[in-house]
Amino acid sequence: MARIAVIGAGMGAMAAAARLAVAGHRVTVYERTQTYGGALRRVARDGFRFDTGPGLLPLPAVWRDLFVKTGREPLEACVDLVQVDPSSRHVFADGTEVSLPNASRAGVVAALDEALGGGAGRRWGDFLVRAREAWDRTRRPLLEEPLWPNWQVLAEREPYPAVPHKRLLRTRRAGTLAEVGAWELRDARLAALLDSHALAYGLDPRVTPASAAVLPYMEHAFGMWYVRGGLRELARAVHDRCVARRVEFRFGAEVTAIVEKDGRAAGVELAGQEVAEADVVVAGVAPGVLDRLAGQSAVRGDAGVPPQRGTASRLTVLLALRGARPAGAAHRTVVHAADRDAELDALFGTPPGAVVPPTVTVLRPDDPELVPDAGHEAVTLTSTVPALPGEWGRAGSDVLEQHAARMIAAAERAVPGLRDRILWREVRTPTDIAAETGAGAVPAPALAAAGGRLLHPSNSTLVPGLFTVGGWAHPGGGLPHAGMSGALVAGLIVEGPEFRGSQ
């Protein structure tokens, strides 16, 4: 039985801790804040409750597997999982609207044909077939196995089977998500639908590889799910499972250094110079934090992939509304920006450009647990913004109010009369995310191609006995990926470096 120190109580770290405890190890989690969950936090005020991190769960099978492997109670016995239908509603710049059924290719094709016409549904359906091929080619190496030592194969090979396209007397194939939209979907609204999946993770579709087609495919194939009471309930359930398996949590315990002895990780040093000895250290922290704890030479990992730093984050506006949620309202509506190119230039230019009306995601859960009574509604608005947590921290109230006003104005295209219903609102910036997670940026999931730019460092490192877990490690950001990361780290520790993932 090994002593294992886990730094951070994020979702990936807790997933690893539960699996390691079941394997017979003595696990202690050191979390610098006063609670668990990483980005899955909650704001409660005046009888309203809001998730401040992800609001929906793709690929719940990852968390079902965790609960099956770590105890007698399945996930559904610990949280109330609800499949969201429609999966999403989209309001495009020209005023066109479409609601997409959850996990139904035929339903999505029919909805797009009816709303957009011109064979739009068929082109999107054909795209999903190609996206499935990209998924099949990358699922194991990117999600279910430790990062290959010859990771360059994933970096150089584009798995998306792009359709040949004649352009300026040359035959070309789409290499980026934006090119897939322009050349294969051939409709500005379909292109906006595709781009929104990248934008949600802070990725610029103009340079994001075509392999990102797996992101809309995951949503289409496995559906989108909600946890009754909010996604914070998933974090609560994972924490409870850890405690039931005798994982010890120490909150308010800031790790200031990773202790090394004889060339391997040997424990952690806490604020106040207390040293907790350990045989193995699992770090579920952002790259900049790990740099300070262990040094840059340690965090490149044995695969040689440099840490991602992240350039984009989220601005969130929490809205407490008077008036009941209308029956039949979509759980999630994406209101697309009127000028997509201007939005992308503003987000990803160097330096970022002028603020323009953004693409806004509107979440309206049908959940009585989130409101004081049936005469009120809790709505969350999110948009992608440059990370820059320091600048957001210095931004005055007028600047934040202007951002919130732009988002509310956009959201009113999906929720008529929204402004007149607001009781109060709260704005959360990348500075708040940095305070909770250690990084103001939001990590993207690992993607193939693009020279390895969107791969993440392997879970093992150059320091024996030191492993990395969570969104900033392989296989990257997102709730499913966090759970997969925890499974990979546990496998590497329990079975050793020859571990090759679940079969």
Secondary structure per residue as TSV (DSSP state, phi and psi in degrees):
chain	resnum	aa	ss	phi	psi
A	1	M	-	360.0	121.9
A	2	A	-	-95.0	152.3
A	3	R	E	-89.6	123.7
A	4	I	E	-123.1	125.3
A	5	A	E	-102.5	125.1
A	6	V	E	-110.3	125.5
A	7	I	E	-96.9	114.6
A	8	G	-	98.5	144.9
A	9	A	-	-115.1	38.4
A	10	G	S	-72.6	177.1
A	11	M	H	-65.6	-42.7
A	12	G	H	-64.6	-41.6
A	13	A	H	-64.1	-42.6
A	14	M	H	-68.6	-35.4
A	15	A	H	-61.6	-41.9
A	16	A	H	-66.3	-42.5
A	17	A	H	-60.9	-44.5
A	18	A	H	-62.7	-43.5
A	19	R	H	-67.0	-39.6
A	20	L	H	-68.7	-36.7
A	21	A	H	-65.1	-40.8
A	22	V	H	-64.2	-30.0
A	23	A	T	-76.7	-1.1
A	24	G	T	102.9	7.0
A	25	H	-	-90.4	156.5
A	26	R	E	-94.2	111.8
A	27	V	E	-115.2	131.5
A	28	T	E	-124.8	130.1
A	29	V	E	-104.4	127.5
A	30	Y	E	-108.9	114.9
A	31	E	E	-121.3	124.6
A	32	R	S	-70.7	-26.9
A	33	T	S	-88.9	-172.9
A	34	Q	S	-99.3	10.2
A	35	T	S	-151.4	175.1
A	36	Y	S	-103.3	172.9
A	37	G	-	109.6	-13.2
A	38	G	T	61.0	-118.6
A	39	A	T	-76.0	-13.6
A	40	L	-	-85.3	81.1
A	41	R	-	-111.8	176.6
A	42	R	E	-139.9	141.1
A	43	V	E	-112.0	127.4
A	44	A	E	-123.6	131.3
A	45	R	E	-160.8	131.5
A	46	D	T	53.3	34.9
A	47	G	T	86.1	-3.5
A	48	F	E	-96.2	147.8
A	49	R	E	-134.5	137.5
A	50	F	E	-133.8	139.3
A	51	D	E	-75.3	139.2
A	52	T	S	-106.0	-4.6
A	53	G	S	-112.4	-142.0
A	54	P	-	-56.5	142.5
A	55	G	-	-107.6	-11.1
A	56	L	S	-136.2	158.0
A	57	L	E	-119.0	110.6
A	58	P	E	-86.7	157.6
A	59	L	-	50.3	59.1
A	60	P	T	-64.5	-13.4
A	61	A	H	-56.7	-29.9
A	62	V	H	-60.9	-44.2
A	63	W	H	-80.4	-28.6
A	64	R	H	-60.5	-42.6
A	65	D	H	-61.6	-41.4
A	66	L	H	-59.1	-45.8
A	67	F	H	-70.8	-35.3
A	68	V	H	-64.1	-42.1
A	69	K	H	-78.9	-14.2
A	70	T	H	-117.1	6.6
A	71	G	-	175.1	179.3
A	72	R	S	-80.4	-27.5
A	73	E	S	-87.5	126.5
A	74	P	-	-73.1	168.1
A	75	L	H	-55.9	-44.0
A	76	E	H	-65.1	-17.2
A	77	A	H	-82.1	-12.9
A	78	C	H	-107.7	-26.4
A	79	V	S	-139.4	159.8
A	80	D	-	-99.0	100.1
A	81	L	E	-86.0	132.8
A	82	V	E	-127.8	127.7
A	83	Q	E	-79.2	127.9
A	84	V	-	-84.0	127.2
A	85	D	S	-144.2	119.3
A	86	P	S	-70.0	157.2
A	87	S	S	-61.7	-39.8
A	88	S	E	-162.5	154.1
A	89	R	E	-115.9	139.9
A	90	H	E	-123.1	131.3
A	91	V	E	-114.1	112.9
A	92	F	-	-91.0	169.4
A	93	A	T	-60.5	-31.8
A	94	D	T	-85.4	5.5
A	95	G	S	92.6	-9.3
A	96	T	-	-63.8	142.1
A	97	E	E	-128.1	148.5
A	98	V	E	-150.7	139.7
A	99	S	E	-109.6	128.3
A	100	L	E	-103.3	120.0
A	101	P	-	-59.8	154.1
A	102	N	T	-81.9	124.1
A	103	A	T	55.6	41.7
A	104	S	-	-137.5	103.9
A	105	R	H	-63.5	-45.3
A	106	A	H	-62.5	-40.6
A	107	G	H	-66.6	-39.6
A	108	V	H	-66.0	-44.7
A	109	V	H	-59.0	-46.3
A	110	A	H	-64.2	-41.4
A	111	A	H	-64.6	-41.7
A	112	L	H	-68.7	-40.2
A	113	D	H	-60.9	-42.8
A	114	E	H	-68.1	-41.0
A	115	A	H	-82.0	-39.6
A	116	L	H	-105.9	-26.1
A	117	G	-	67.9	-173.9
A	118	G	T	62.2	28.0
A	119	G	T	75.4	16.8
A	120	A	H	-60.3	-41.9
A	121	G	H	-62.6	-42.6
A	122	R	H	-62.4	-43.7
A	123	R	H	-64.7	-39.5
A	124	W	H	-67.3	-40.3
A	125	G	H	-62.0	-41.8
A	126	D	H	-64.7	-38.1
A	127	F	H	-61.5	-41.7
A	128	L	H	-63.3	-32.5
A	129	V	H	-63.8	-44.2
A	130	R	H	-68.4	-36.4
A	131	A	H	-63.7	-35.0
A	132	R	H	-63.8	-37.3
A	133	E	H	-63.7	-41.4
A	134	A	H	-62.4	-40.5
A	135	W	H	-61.2	-47.1
A	136	D	H	-62.5	-33.5
A	137	R	H	-76.5	-25.6
A	138	T	H	-115.0	-9.2
A	139	R	H	-55.8	-52.5
A	140	R	I	-68.1	-53.5
A	141	P	I	-66.5	-26.5
A	142	L	I	-95.8	-20.7
A	143	L	I	-125.7	-32.5
A	144	E	I	-111.8	-5.6
A	145	E	S	-125.9	152.1
A	146	P	-	-57.6	150.8
A	147	L	-	-59.5	130.6
A	148	W	-	-61.0	142.5
A	149	P	T	-59.0	-34.9
A	150	N	T	-94.1	55.6
A	151	W	T	-61.5	-18.0
A	152	Q	H	-59.3	-25.6
A	153	V	H	-61.6	-41.1
A	154	L	H	-70.0	-31.4
A	155	A	H	-73.2	-33.6
A	156	E	H	-92.7	-26.0
A	157	R	-	-97.0	123.6
A	158	E	-	-88.4	113.7
A	159	P	-	-80.4	-12.9
A	160	Y	S	-78.3	124.8
A	161	P	-	-82.5	78.9
A	162	A	-	-64.4	148.3
A	163	V	-	-81.7	133.8
A	164	P	-	-57.7	139.1
A	165	H	E	-135.7	126.6
A	166	K	E	-85.8	124.4
A	167	R	E	-144.3	119.7
A	168	L	T	53.4	49.9
A	169	L	T	64.8	13.6
A	170	R	E	-122.3	147.3
A	171	T	E	-94.9	122.4
A	172	R	E	-127.6	161.8
A	173	R	-	-123.4	143.0
A	174	A	-	-61.8	130.8
A	175	G	-	-112.3	-13.2
A	176	T	B	-125.4	164.9
A	177	L	H	-63.8	-38.4
A	178	A	H	-63.3	-37.0
A	179	E	H	-69.4	-35.3
A	180	V	H	-59.3	-45.1
A	181	G	I	-62.7	-43.7
A	182	A	I	-74.1	-40.1
A	183	W	I	-95.1	-29.8
A	184	E	I	-106.6	-38.4
A	185	L	I	-85.7	-35.4
A	186	R	-	54.5	40.8
A	187	D	-	-155.9	125.5
A	188	A	H	-58.6	-32.2
A	189	R	H	-74.1	-40.9
A	190	L	H	-64.4	-38.8
A	191	A	H	-62.6	-40.6
A	192	A	H	-64.5	-39.4
A	193	L	H	-59.8	-45.7
A	194	L	H	-65.2	-48.4
A	195	D	H	-59.9	-32.0
A	196	S	H	-62.9	-27.6
A	197	H	H	-69.6	-34.7
A	198	A	H	-74.8	-43.6
A	199	L	H	-60.7	-33.6
A	200	A	T	-61.0	-26.1
A	201	Y	T	-101.0	13.4
A	202	G	T	73.7	28.4
A	203	L	-	-106.0	138.5
A	204	D	-	-83.5	112.3
A	205	P	T	-63.0	-17.8
A	206	R	T	-72.0	-21.6
A	207	V	T	-124.6	-5.8
A	208	T	S	-73.0	132.3
A	209	P	B	-63.4	155.7
A	210	A	G	-59.1	-22.1
A	211	S	G	-59.9	-17.2
A	212	A	G	-65.8	-4.0
A	213	A	G	-56.5	-20.8
A	214	V	H	-65.7	-21.8
A	215	L	H	-68.3	-52.2
A	216	P	H	-66.8	-28.9
A	217	Y	H	-64.5	-42.1
A	218	M	H	-57.4	-44.7
A	219	E	H	-64.8	-41.9
A	220	H	H	-66.5	-45.6
A	221	A	H	-76.9	-36.7
A	222	F	H	-112.3	-4.0
A	223	G	-	78.9	170.2
A	224	M	E	-116.2	138.7
A	225	W	E	-127.7	153.5
A	226	Y	E	-125.4	147.5
A	227	V	E	-105.1	120.0
A	228	R	T	-57.1	130.6
A	229	G	T	94.8	-7.3
A	230	G	-	102.1	158.7
A	231	L	T	-63.6	-19.2
A	232	R	H	-57.5	-28.6
A	233	E	H	-65.0	-30.9
A	234	L	H	-65.4	-43.5
A	235	A	H	-60.7	-42.2
A	236	R	H	-60.1	-42.9
A	237	A	H	-65.7	-40.1
A	238	V	H	-67.5	-41.1
A	239	H	H	-61.1	-45.0
A	240	D	H	-60.7	-38.9
A	241	R	H	-64.5	-40.0
A	242	C	H	-60.5	-46.9
A	243	V	H	-62.8	-40.0
A	244	A	H	-63.5	-26.8
A	245	R	T	-95.9	16.0
A	246	R	T	68.9	30.5
A	247	V	-	-74.5	132.3
A	248	E	E	-93.0	133.0
A	249	F	E	-111.5	132.8
A	250	R	E	-120.8	103.9
A	251	F	E	-89.7	155.3
A	252	G	T	68.3	22.4
A	253	A	-	-112.1	96.9
A	254	E	-	-85.9	123.6
A	255	V	E	-82.0	128.2
A	256	T	E	-106.0	-15.1
A	257	A	E	-164.2	151.7
A	258	I	E	-95.7	124.3
A	259	V	E	-83.0	132.7
A	260	E	E	-115.7	144.8
A	261	K	E	-144.9	128.2
A	262	D	T	54.8	37.0
A	263	G	T	81.2	11.5
A	264	R	E	-139.2	160.9
A	265	A	E	-63.9	134.2
A	266	A	E	-132.8	9.0
A	267	G	E	147.5	-168.8
A	268	V	E	-132.6	148.4
A	269	E	E	-104.2	131.9
A	270	L	E	-101.6	161.9
A	271	A	T	-55.1	134.3
A	272	G	T	96.5	0.4
A	273	Q	S	71.1	14.3
A	274	E	-	-68.3	135.2
A	275	V	E	-111.7	126.6
A	276	A	E	-108.0	112.9
A	277	E	E	-73.5	147.9
A	278	A	-	-154.8	154.2
A	279	D	S	-85.0	-27.5
A	280	V	E	-141.0	142.4
A	281	V	E	-120.9	129.6
A	282	V	E	-114.8	119.6
A	283	A	E	-104.8	113.4
A	284	G	-	-106.4	59.8
A	285	V	S	-130.1	167.1
A	286	A	-	-71.1	157.9
A	287	P	H	-56.9	-43.4
A	288	G	H	-61.6	-36.4
A	289	V	H	-68.0	-43.6
A	290	L	H	-66.0	-33.4
A	291	D	H	-55.1	-44.8
A	292	R	H	-70.4	-33.6
A	293	L	H	-79.9	-35.7
A	294	A	H	-128.9	-11.8
A	295	G	-	93.0	146.5
A	296	Q	H	-62.1	-30.1
A	297	S	H	-64.9	-20.8
A	298	A	H	-87.7	-29.7
A	299	V	H	-92.6	-0.9
A	300	R	T	-69.2	-29.2
A	301	G	-	81.8	162.9
A	302	D	T	-73.2	-7.8
A	303	A	T	-89.7	-8.8
A	304	G	-	77.0	8.5
A	305	V	-	-81.8	124.3
A	306	P	-	-68.1	150.3
A	307	P	-	-62.4	140.8
A	308	Q	-	-76.9	139.7
A	309	R	-	-102.7	-32.1
A	310	G	-	84.1	136.5
A	311	T	-	-121.2	-11.5
A	312	A	E	-123.6	155.2
A	313	S	E	-145.8	-162.7
A	314	R	E	-128.4	141.6
A	315	L	E	-107.2	131.2
A	316	T	E	-123.5	134.9
A	317	V	E	-119.1	118.9
A	318	L	E	-94.8	126.3
A	319	L	E	-120.0	118.9
A	320	A	E	-93.2	119.1
A	321	L	E	-114.6	142.3
A	322	R	E	-82.5	147.2
A	323	G	S	97.9	142.9
A	324	A	-	-74.1	154.9
A	325	R	-	-67.9	127.0
A	326	P	-	-63.5	141.4
A	327	A	T	-61.1	135.9
A	328	G	T	84.4	1.3
A	329	A	-	-64.8	141.1
A	330	A	-	-68.0	141.0
A	331	H	S	-63.5	-42.8
A	332	R	E	-129.0	128.2
A	333	T	E	-125.9	131.1
A	334	V	E	-104.1	118.3
A	335	V	E	-99.6	110.9
A	336	H	-	-80.3	145.3
A	337	A	-	-63.6	147.7
A	338	A	S	-68.8	-33.0
A	339	D	-	-126.6	93.5
A	340	R	H	-65.5	-41.9
A	341	D	H	-63.2	-42.3
A	342	A	H	-63.5	-38.9
A	343	E	H	-62.7	-45.5
A	344	L	H	-66.2	-39.4
A	345	D	H	-62.1	-40.5
A	346	A	H	-65.8	-36.6
A	347	L	H	-79.7	-42.2
A	348	F	H	-115.5	4.8
A	349	G	S	-68.2	163.4
A	350	T	S	-124.1	103.0
A	351	P	S	-75.4	169.4
A	352	P	-	-54.4	146.2
A	353	G	-	-84.8	-167.8
A	354	A	-	-64.5	149.3
A	355	V	-	-71.4	131.3
A	356	V	-	-127.1	162.8
A	357	P	-	-55.1	125.5
A	358	P	-	-95.1	169.4
A	359	T	-	-72.6	130.2
A	360	V	E	-125.1	133.4
A	361	T	E	-99.3	127.0
A	362	V	E	-109.7	119.4
A	363	L	E	-107.7	123.9
A	364	R	-	-128.7	75.3
A	365	P	-	-63.2	140.0
A	366	D	-	-89.5	78.9
A	367	D	-	-144.7	105.0
A	368	P	G	-63.5	-16.3
A	369	E	G	-72.2	-12.1
A	370	L	G	-97.1	-5.6
A	371	V	S	-129.7	156.5
A	372	P	S	-68.8	-29.0
A	373	D	S	-164.8	178.1
A	374	A	T	-70.2	-7.6
A	375	G	T	-93.8	14.8
A	376	H	E	-136.8	164.3
A	377	E	E	-140.3	141.4
A	378	A	E	-108.0	120.6
A	379	V	E	-124.7	138.9
A	380	T	E	-119.8	129.8
A	381	L	E	-110.8	136.7
A	382	T	E	-134.0	147.7
A	383	S	E	-145.2	154.8
A	384	T	E	-81.5	135.8
A	385	V	E	-138.2	161.3
A	386	P	E	-58.9	143.4
A	387	A	-	-63.5	-75.2
A	388	L	-	36.6	57.3
A	389	P	H	-59.1	-32.4
A	390	G	H	-63.6	-43.1
A	391	E	H	-68.7	-38.4
A	392	W	H	-63.6	-36.4
A	393	G	H	-65.0	-29.8
A	394	R	H	-89.2	-10.7
A	395	A	-	-63.9	135.1
A	396	G	-	-76.6	170.7
A	397	S	H	-62.4	-32.0
A	398	D	H	-64.1	-41.3
A	399	V	H	-64.0	-45.8
A	400	L	H	-65.2	-38.0
A	401	E	H	-64.4	-37.6
A	402	Q	H	-65.0	-42.5
A	403	H	H	-62.6	-46.6
A	404	A	H	-61.4	-40.3
A	405	A	H	-64.0	-40.1
A	406	R	H	-63.0	-41.7
A	407	M	H	-67.6	-40.8
A	408	I	H	-66.6	-38.9
A	409	A	H	-62.3	-41.3
A	410	A	H	-66.0	-43.2
A	411	A	H	-65.1	-25.0
A	412	E	T	-67.2	-17.5
A	413	R	T	-68.5	-22.9
A	414	A	T	-101.2	-27.1
A	415	V	S	-126.2	84.9
A	416	P	T	-56.2	138.4
A	417	G	T	75.3	15.6
A	418	L	H	-56.7	-48.2
A	419	R	H	-59.5	-35.6
A	420	D	H	-73.1	-13.3
A	421	R	H	-97.0	-5.6
A	422	I	E	-74.0	122.0
A	423	L	E	-83.9	-48.4
A	424	W	E	-159.1	163.0
A	425	R	E	-141.6	154.1
A	426	E	E	-133.6	133.2
A	427	V	E	-106.9	130.4
A	428	R	E	-119.2	132.7
A	429	T	-	-115.4	175.0
A	430	P	H	-57.0	-25.7
A	431	T	H	-63.6	-39.5
A	432	D	H	-66.1	-40.6
A	433	I	H	-62.5	-41.8
A	434	A	H	-62.2	-38.6
A	435	A	H	-64.5	-32.2
A	436	E	H	-89.5	-31.7
A	437	T	H	-119.1	-12.3
A	438	G	S	92.4	-7.2
A	439	A	-	-143.1	131.3
A	440	G	S	-77.1	-22.9
A	441	A	S	-79.8	161.8
A	442	V	-	-110.8	123.8
A	443	P	-	-72.4	141.2
A	444	A	-	-89.5	156.9
A	445	P	B	-68.1	154.8
A	446	A	-	-65.0	137.2
A	447	L	-	-134.5	147.4
A	448	A	S	-79.2	168.1
A	449	A	-	71.7	-160.4
A	450	A	G	58.4	27.5
A	451	G	G	66.7	16.6
A	452	G	G	85.4	6.4
A	453	R	T	-60.5	-28.6
A	454	L	T	-109.9	18.7
A	455	L	-	-86.5	161.6
A	456	H	-	-118.8	156.7
A	457	P	-	-57.6	149.4
A	458	S	-	-65.0	160.4
A	459	N	S	-71.7	-26.3
A	460	S	B	-86.4	158.0
A	461	T	-	-127.5	-178.0
A	462	L	S	-76.2	-10.0
A	463	V	S	-99.4	113.4
A	464	P	T	-55.4	137.8
A	465	G	T	85.1	-1.1
A	466	L	E	-113.7	125.6
A	467	F	E	-126.9	154.2
A	468	T	E	-116.8	146.5
A	469	V	-	-144.0	158.3
A	470	G	S	101.4	-169.9
A	471	G	T	-64.7	-23.1
A	472	W	T	-94.1	5.5
A	473	A	S	-118.8	169.6
A	474	H	T	-56.5	132.5
A	475	P	T	-100.2	26.4
A	476	G	B	100.6	-164.8
A	477	G	S	-83.9	162.5
A	478	G	S	109.0	148.2
A	479	L	H	-60.0	-44.2
A	480	P	H	-60.9	-40.8
A	481	H	H	-67.8	-34.1
A	482	A	H	-62.2	-44.9
A	483	G	H	-63.4	-39.2
A	484	M	H	-64.3	-39.4
A	485	S	H	-59.8	-43.4
A	486	G	H	-62.0	-39.3
A	487	A	H	-66.1	-39.8
A	488	L	H	-67.0	-43.7
A	489	V	H	-63.3	-44.8
A	490	A	H	-60.2	-41.8
A	491	G	H	-62.6	-41.9
A	492	L	H	-65.3	-36.2
A	493	I	H	-75.9	-43.0
A	494	V	H	-75.8	-43.0
A	495	E	H	-101.4	-13.5
A	496	G	-	96.3	178.7
A	497	P	T	-64.5	-14.9
A	498	E	T	-83.4	-1.6
A	499	F	-	-57.8	133.4
A	500	R	-	-124.5	19.6
A	501	G	-	90.2	174.3
A	502	S	-	-71.4	149.0
A	503	Q	-	-104.1	360.0
